[in-house]
Amino acid sequence: MLVRPRVKPEHSGYRAKDGTVRLGSVVYGIGVEIEDPDGWVWTLVDAMDGTRTVPELAELVCGAHPQVSVADAAGAVAALYEAGHLEDADAPAPDLTAREQERYSRGVPLLRWLDRTPRRSAWQMQEDLRRSRVLLVGLGGTGGYAAQALVASGVGHLRCVDPDTVGLSNLNRQPLYRERDIGRSKAEAAEEDLRALNSDVEVTCERRLVEGPGDVADLLGSGAEPYDLLLMCADEPPEVRRWTNQACLESGTRWVDGGYRGPVTTAGVYVPGTGGCWECVRTSEINRRDLGLAPGQDPAVASPRRPWNPVTAVTAGMSGLLVAHAAITLLTGAPPLEPGVMFGINLGALDDPVLLRSPRQPDCPACGTGAGPAVDAGAIARQRPDDRTTG
Ligand SMILES: [Zn+2]
């Protein structure tokens, strides 16, 4: 429990002209307004600077506002802690080196701002990141930005796989490569770049193509320890996400995918047993989107694949950074996220955020009750592959 409660600096409050106490720095989704007609909540919030214990705070509030009981004051501290607005000035020092504390001294306050899980110190989230083991498939645009962001953020272990070599046309949006890398294996160049970015992170990259669901399962099972998370940032072969969904359902591995289709950049978050799987989310999107197709018309006419890949550093970067955000969210809990969701940004309509959520579908061929632990590969194969790209 809290010893010396302190309002998180990023949630610092003020008293508005209508008398409410406002916490969370006026950010939608985090900020709150608390009714305070008698003014005692503000007395409490203002006194929570980490110098007083809970009994001392209660005494101070009850002294200034005799109508307030000690239980009310202590209850308000507990409620503000449960809502994620407080930390403990007496929390133990983080189990991180001085160098790590300096390196992550700007990132931890943002996690603290986003976080609404009651915890005594935000540094616990950085410790969670350092303990985490992440497998990333595909080191193109999406995967490159995701890998860079995770290595910069201090994940403990990152293993990446990609079969390709660097080409000149990759350089408009793939951040891990330089002109000198043209012709080189992406895995080799990426490993060099990522290790140079943060030598505290254990990074390994290997040249490898995923050719079936067995390959995803093999990657998941071939680490020294189980992976906390898989990031699917490849778009070839076209069935690769379906295979990943299957392998992750079977092994119980949480996973994130990301990509773009023209100006629409997205990431999806899937946790076996909680919310819809990739197949559930995808099916619900197909049902929602009325393409107006005539009977027998191939859905591919509505969104044909091109031999070239329309993408800039902006769209690749956005999809990769959405993947990194989803990964950090799953690894730290900040902010809380309900899985079975695909979210993103449409650069062609910034006023219309992309958000697609699906509960687990009972008839889903991958995770539905009929599917059981054994996945109906035939039913899955009859469905269309994903049409997003990531390179
Ligand atoms: Zn499903």
Boltz pocket constraint, residues with backbone or C-beta under 6 A from the ligand:
constraints:
  - pocket:
      binder: B
      contacts: [[A, 276], [A, 277], [A, 278], [A, 279], [A, 280], [A, 281], [A, 360], [A, 361], [A, 364], [A, 365], [A, 366], [A, 367], [A, 368]]
      max_distance: 6.0
